[in-house]
Amino acid sequence: MRILITGAGGQLAYDLQRVLEGHGGHSGRDDSGGSHETIPLVRADLDVCDSAAVWRALETHRPDVVINTAAFLRVDDCECQPEAAFRVNALAVRALAAACRHVDAALVHVSTDYVFGGQPEREPLGESATPAPTCVYGVSKLAGEHLIRCTWSKHYIVRPCGLYGIAGSSGKGGNFVQTMVRKARAGEPIAVVDDQTCTPTYTLDLAQKIAWLITTGACYGLYHITNAGWCTWYEFARTIFALAGIRARLTPTTSTAFNAPARRPAYSVLRPDALRALGADDLRPWPDALRAYLVETAVIPE
Ligand SMILES: NC(=O)c1ccc[n+]([C@@H]2O[C@H](COP(=O)([O-])OP(=O)(O)OC[C@H]3O[C@@H](n4cnc5c(N)ncnc54)[C@H](OP(=O)(O)O)[C@@H]3O)[C@@H](O)[C@H]2O)c1
């Protein structure tokens, strides 16, 4: 398959390329990477907000599948720049879906667990759960989902959660694991929220499941894809330091004390009902994926 990837400078895009081209690792029965032709386009190659350029790129490359990883994901900046958030996370997605329809390419769009957070339930959320975003970023990503649904039927909307990967998130100035390790090694005191529960997810595992999903052909729709299990961000940090053998000055804090401009989801654990209905394996538990990441980035020996 010819697979065009937007936002190709990002951490998920990096692992998608490794997996789809056949040089990523494998972590389960459903993995299905390898031997695809990828067309990775970084922002300088293709700004997804330039709808004429998007149209031209798809007419030129004629991909079978487009994977959109581009996003405005600095969550706090989205609060004071809602127009920019909607331009990248919603309007550009609509234009991309229309261009995919024009060349008959399937669209894989990466959404987020931040479409949740305002719901009262503290139970894992399946794809049928009603979204309830709590911040501009989440609303803009949810708008992007809806605009795809009313534009082009051949789509996979994938909601992951808490991503970290070896390329690091450019949008967030590095990923959470890198930041924790760097701060702890510098001896800095580290306060991490203990009242937001989610599922940290390794981009390599997500990339492998996306690769598998697109080879299923016609099972279009909405998919929750994260590593298995859940924890608070404080518990995640504690596990990073335990696995890495780093003594850290770590304390739990609250969202109220942290006082970030954007309200994050207190609970956004996603249940992969749609993948299970296809007979797919769950992704491995998040601590196993974290250990693999720490080995791969040489924080700990194999
Ligand atoms: N990171 C998380 O924790 C997380 C959690 C759930 C869902 N997601 C979703 O997962 C996807 C991938 O995230 P990631 O962690 O891989 O993020 P990332 O590393 O920050 O990658 C995002 C990429 O999008 C690019 N981009 C931004 N605006 C663009 C534009 N107008 N045109 C083209 N490219 C543009 C960025 O380029 P620049 O570097 O030049 O800005 C960056 O390379 C996103 O859709 C995000 O919403 C992320």
The ligand as a Tripos MOL2 file, in Angstrom:
@<TRIPOS>MOLECULE
LIG
   48    52     1     0     0
SMALL
NO_CHARGES

@<TRIPOS>ATOM
      1 N1          0.9370   13.3380   22.6030 N.am      1 LIG1
      2 C1         -0.1080   12.8400   23.2660 C.2       1 LIG1
      3 O1         -0.0490   12.6080   24.4700 O.2       1 LIG1
      4 C2         -1.3970   12.5080   22.5210 C.ar      1 LIG1
      5 C3         -2.4350   11.8860   23.2270 C.ar      1 LIG1
      6 C4         -3.6240   11.5690   22.5310 C.ar      1 LIG1
      7 C5         -3.7430   11.8860   21.1930 C.ar      1 LIG1
      8 N2         -2.7110   12.5130   20.5380 N.ar      1 LIG1
      9 C6         -2.8600   12.8100   19.1070 C.3       1 LIG1
     10 O2         -1.9140   11.9970   18.4340 O.3       1 LIG1
     11 C7         -1.4580   12.6630   17.2520 C.3       1 LIG1
     12 C8          0.0460   12.6060   17.1740 C.3       1 LIG1
     13 O3          0.5920   13.2010   18.3360 O.3       1 LIG1
     14 P1          2.1540   13.1970   18.6250 P.3       1 LIG1
     15 O4          2.3000   12.9450   20.0800 O.co2     1 LIG1
     16 O5          2.8850   12.3520   17.6420 O.co2     1 LIG1
     17 O6          2.4670   14.7500   18.3810 O.3       1 LIG1
     18 P2          3.7900   15.4830   17.8740 P.3       1 LIG1
     19 O7          4.9990   14.6460   18.1140 O.co2     1 LIG1
     20 O8          3.7820   16.8630   18.4450 O.co2     1 LIG1
     21 O9          3.5320   15.5480   16.2980 O.3       1 LIG1
     22 C9          2.5660   16.3870   15.7290 C.3       1 LIG1
     23 C10         3.1320   16.8730   14.4270 C.3       1 LIG1
     24 O10         2.1540   17.6740   13.7690 O.3       1 LIG1
     25 C11         2.8400   18.7020   13.1100 C.3       1 LIG1
     26 N3          1.9550   19.8010   12.7520 N.ar      1 LIG1
     27 C12         1.3840   20.7340   13.5620 C.ar      1 LIG1
     28 N4          0.6600   21.5880   12.8220 N.ar      1 LIG1
     29 C13         0.7720   21.1830   11.5300 C.ar      1 LIG1
     30 C14         0.2750   21.6740   10.3070 C.ar      1 LIG1
     31 N5         -0.5160   22.7650   10.2510 N.pl3     1 LIG1
     32 N6          0.5820   21.0180    9.1610 N.ar      1 LIG1
     33 C15         1.3840   19.9280    9.1980 C.ar      1 LIG1
     34 N7          1.9140   19.4210   10.3240 N.ar      1 LIG1
     35 C16         1.6070   20.0590   11.4740 C.ar      1 LIG1
     36 C17         3.9010   19.1190   14.0800 C.3       1 LIG1
     37 O11         4.8930   19.8490   13.4130 O.3       1 LIG1
     38 P3          5.7400   20.9890   14.1910 P.3       1 LIG1
     39 O12         6.6810   20.2640   15.0750 O.co2     1 LIG1
     40 O13         6.3850   21.7310   13.0780 O.co2     1 LIG1
     41 O14         4.7370   21.7960   14.9640 O.co2     1 LIG1
     42 C18         4.3750   17.7570   14.6040 C.3       1 LIG1
     43 O15         5.4470   17.2640   13.8220 O.3       1 LIG1
     44 C19        -2.0870   14.0560   17.2820 C.3       1 LIG1
     45 O16        -3.2130   14.0610   16.4500 O.3       1 LIG1
     46 C20        -2.5370   14.2430   18.7250 C.3       1 LIG1
     47 O17        -3.6850   15.0650   18.7970 O.3       1 LIG1
     48 C21        -1.5420   12.8150   21.1740 C.ar      1 LIG1
@<TRIPOS>BOND
     1     1     2 1
     2     2     3 2
     3     2     4 1
     4     4     5 ar
     5     4    48 ar
     6     5     6 ar
     7     6     7 ar
     8     7     8 ar
     9     8     9 1
    10     8    48 ar
    11     9    10 1
    12     9    46 1
    13    10    11 1
    14    11    12 1
    15    11    44 1
    16    12    13 1
    17    13    14 1
    18    14    15 2
    19    14    16 1
    20    14    17 1
    21    17    18 1
    22    18    19 2
    23    18    20 1
    24    18    21 1
    25    21    22 1
    26    22    23 1
    27    23    24 1
    28    23    42 1
    29    24    25 1
    30    25    26 1
    31    25    36 1
    32    26    27 ar
    33    26    35 ar
    34    27    28 ar
    35    28    29 ar
    36    29    30 ar
    37    29    35 ar
    38    30    31 1
    39    30    32 ar
    40    32    33 ar
    41    33    34 ar
    42    34    35 ar
    43    36    37 1
    44    36    42 1
    45    37    38 1
    46    38    39 2
    47    38    40 1
    48    38    41 1
    49    42    43 1
    50    44    45 1
    51    44    46 1
    52    46    47 1
@<TRIPOS>SUBSTRUCTURE
     1 LIG1         1 GROUP 0 **** ****
